[in-house]
Amino acid sequence: MTRNSRNQRSPEAEAYRKLYKTKRWAELRWSVLTRDGFTCQRCGKLEAKTSNLVADHKSPHKGDLALFWDAGNIECLCRACHTGHKQSIERGGRGRPIFGTDGWPID
């Protein structure tokens, strides 16, 4: 099966993707999720199922190891905020509106 060129990663990205499989990343991710109280820092949703949470780099690291491992550059996001709003912005879009747990738009 051939990958769509839009979804292919650069050789640099392939190199740092391995970092997400390390014990060090798992420990850092867990420390960020607990620090943020398992709560999405965008919409405020408390999520008990940790597989639905993403430890997201606020500023894209693009292979910069200091930025990658900086806990201050990482925040807890729910999967919906990460895959919708955040990734849309990183791809050059305007992002999607985010709604808080009260149903009102945020931002």
Secondary structure as a PSIPRED ss2 file (coil, helix, strand):
# PSIPRED VFORMAT (PSIPRED V4.0)

   1 M C   1.000  0.000  0.000
   2 T C   1.000  0.000  0.000
   3 R C   1.000  0.000  0.000
   4 N C   1.000  0.000  0.000
   5 S H   0.000  1.000  0.000
   6 R H   0.000  1.000  0.000
   7 N H   0.000  1.000  0.000
   8 Q C   1.000  0.000  0.000
   9 R C   1.000  0.000  0.000
  10 S C   1.000  0.000  0.000
  11 P H   0.000  1.000  0.000
  12 E H   0.000  1.000  0.000
  13 A H   0.000  1.000  0.000
  14 E H   0.000  1.000  0.000
  15 A H   0.000  1.000  0.000
  16 Y H   0.000  1.000  0.000
  17 R H   0.000  1.000  0.000
  18 K H   0.000  1.000  0.000
  19 L H   0.000  1.000  0.000
  20 Y H   0.000  1.000  0.000
  21 K H   0.000  1.000  0.000
  22 T C   1.000  0.000  0.000
  23 K H   0.000  1.000  0.000
  24 R H   0.000  1.000  0.000
  25 W H   0.000  1.000  0.000
  26 A H   0.000  1.000  0.000
  27 E H   0.000  1.000  0.000
  28 L H   0.000  1.000  0.000
  29 R H   0.000  1.000  0.000
  30 W H   0.000  1.000  0.000
  31 S H   0.000  1.000  0.000
  32 V H   0.000  1.000  0.000
  33 L H   0.000  1.000  0.000
  34 T H   0.000  1.000  0.000
  35 R H   0.000  1.000  0.000
  36 D C   1.000  0.000  0.000
  37 G C   1.000  0.000  0.000
  38 F C   1.000  0.000  0.000
  39 T E   0.000  0.000  1.000
  40 C C   1.000  0.000  0.000
  41 Q C   1.000  0.000  0.000
  42 R C   1.000  0.000  0.000
  43 C C   1.000  0.000  0.000
  44 G C   1.000  0.000  0.000
  45 K C   1.000  0.000  0.000
  46 L E   0.000  0.000  1.000
  47 E C   1.000  0.000  0.000
  48 A C   1.000  0.000  0.000
  49 K C   1.000  0.000  0.000
  50 T H   0.000  1.000  0.000
  51 S H   0.000  1.000  0.000
  52 N H   0.000  1.000  0.000
  53 L E   0.000  0.000  1.000
  54 V E   0.000  0.000  1.000
  55 A E   0.000  0.000  1.000
  56 D E   0.000  0.000  1.000
  57 H E   0.000  0.000  1.000
  58 K C   1.000  0.000  0.000
  59 S C   1.000  0.000  0.000
  60 P C   1.000  0.000  0.000
  61 H C   1.000  0.000  0.000
  62 K C   1.000  0.000  0.000
  63 G C   1.000  0.000  0.000
  64 D C   1.000  0.000  0.000
  65 L H   0.000  1.000  0.000
  66 A H   0.000  1.000  0.000
  67 L H   0.000  1.000  0.000
  68 F H   0.000  1.000  0.000
  69 W H   0.000  1.000  0.000
  70 D C   1.000  0.000  0.000
  71 A H   0.000  1.000  0.000
  72 G H   0.000  1.000  0.000
  73 N H   0.000  1.000  0.000
  74 I E   0.000  0.000  1.000
  75 E E   0.000  0.000  1.000
  76 C E   0.000  0.000  1.000
  77 L E   0.000  0.000  1.000
  78 C E   0.000  0.000  1.000
  79 R H   0.000  1.000  0.000
  80 A H   0.000  1.000  0.000
  81 C H   0.000  1.000  0.000
  82 H H   0.000  1.000  0.000
  83 T H   0.000  1.000  0.000
  84 G H   0.000  1.000  0.000
  85 H H   0.000  1.000  0.000
  86 K H   0.000  1.000  0.000
  87 Q H   0.000  1.000  0.000
  88 S H   0.000  1.000  0.000
  89 I H   0.000  1.000  0.000
  90 E H   0.000  1.000  0.000
  91 R C   1.000  0.000  0.000
  92 G C   1.000  0.000  0.000
  93 G C   1.000  0.000  0.000
  94 R C   1.000  0.000  0.000
  95 G C   1.000  0.000  0.000
  96 R C   1.000  0.000  0.000
  97 P C   1.000  0.000  0.000
  98 I E   0.000  0.000  1.000
  99 F E   0.000  0.000  1.000
 100 G C   1.000  0.000  0.000
 101 T C   1.000  0.000  0.000
 102 D C   1.000  0.000  0.000
 103 G C   1.000  0.000  0.000
 104 W C   1.000  0.000  0.000
 105 P E   0.000  0.000  1.000
 106 I E   0.000  0.000  1.000
 107 D C   1.000  0.000  0.000
